Amino acid sequence: MLLKVPLVLEPQSEGGFTVTSPLLPELVTEGDSAAEAIANVSDALQAVLELYRESNRALPPNLVQRESDGPVWLETVVVTS
């Protein structure tokens, strides 16, 4: 299943970043760097998907992308030094 998950990457005053999603309010993770925070999204998303399955809740319709063997549009954060 392909999912298109909008993410908000918010710097924290004490350092590090918090990541949330406006479509999945249950998705919250963090990291000491932007790259680490983004890397942690996969685990957080897996936990949210399990929560939705266990409670028989449907995912937001604009989150689920059609299965396709064609190109997939992807926007991401790229951290450079």
ABEGO torsion letter per residue (X at the ends): XBBBBBBBBBBBAAEEBBBBBAABAABBBBBABAAAAAAAAAAAAAAAAAAAAAAGBBBBAAABBBBBABBBBBBBBBBBX
